[in-house]
Amino acid sequence: MLFQVADALRDDIQGDAPGAMPWATRMACIEAFVIHARVLRAFLWDPPRKGFPDDALAVDFFDDGVWEAIRENVQDGSFEGFRARAGAEIAHLSYRRTLGATDREWRFDVIAGVIGNAMRLFLANVSGDLLCTGFEERLRATWPTYLNHSIAMSFPPNCDEAPAH
């Protein structure tokens, strides 16, 4: 859902007829995207919480500290303030909903890309014996095809310390 809704939102912005999606449909897509991103972000980055012992988390599939070390390879800066913003603007009735339109823009391509890279690392490192039958195939069928190709992931240097080449 996350990746397909991100595609629909991108098409509405950059496609042949920008802004052609009806307002209610666009808002439903934004809400679906944010809720799914919030759930997947929690799965990939949250530690276990005593109040929610039944929450499924990526850390549950690895020995202590292993997933956290693997996950360090994904830059997740686009999630700063995400949980609070998703709660205030989407999941709860809040006075923050009165913010201007430019303050309510979501970087859905960036967020979907970060989640996609993290899910790719999860699949590459989790024992297949721990996944339900067909999980990997269903996931790979829903995300962007570039995530199925072998690629090297690298990150730019800190531009304050070294020039980018």
SULBEL-V181921 format. One record per residue. N is the residue number from 0. OMEGA is omega as a letter, one per 30 degrees, with the letter a starting at -180 (999 if undefined). Layout:
# SULBEL-V181921
((N/OMEGA) (N/OMEGA))
This chain:
# SULBEL-V181921
((0/a) (1/a) (2/a) (3/l) (4/l) (5/l) (6/a) (7/l) (8/l) (9/l) (10/l) (11/l) (12/a) (13/a) (14/a) (15/a) (16/a) (17/l) (18/a) (19/a) (20/l) (21/a) (22/a) (23/l) (24/l) (25/l) (26/l) (27/l) (28/l) (29/l) (30/l) (31/l) (32/a) (33/l) (34/l) (35/l) (36/l) (37/l) (38/a) (39/l) (40/l) (41/l) (42/a) (43/a) (44/a) (45/l) (46/l) (47/l) (48/a) (49/a) (50/a) (51/a) (52/a) (53/l) (54/l) (55/a) (56/l) (57/a) (58/l) (59/a) (60/a) (61/l) (62/a) (63/l) (64/a) (65/a) (66/l) (67/l) (68/l) (69/a) (70/l) (71/a) (72/a) (73/l) (74/a) (75/a) (76/l) (77/a) (78/l) (79/a) (80/a) (81/a) (82/l) (83/a) (84/l) (85/l) (86/a) (87/a) (88/a) (89/a) (90/a) (91/l) (92/a) (93/l) (94/l) (95/l) (96/l) (97/l) (98/l) (99/a) (100/a) (101/l) (102/a) (103/l) (104/l) (105/l) (106/a) (107/l) (108/l) (109/a) (110/l) (111/l) (112/l) (113/l) (114/l) (115/l) (116/l) (117/l) (118/l) (119/l) (120/l) (121/a) (122/a) (123/a) (124/a) (125/l) (126/l) (127/l) (128/a) (129/a) (130/l) (131/a) (132/l) (133/a) (134/a) (135/a) (136/l) (137/l) (138/a) (139/l) (140/a) (141/a) (142/a) (143/a) (144/a) (145/l) (146/l) (147/a) (148/l) (149/l) (150/l) (151/l) (152/l) (153/a) (154/a) (155/l) (156/l) (157/a) (158/l) (159/a) (160/a) (161/l) (162/l) (163/l) (164/999))
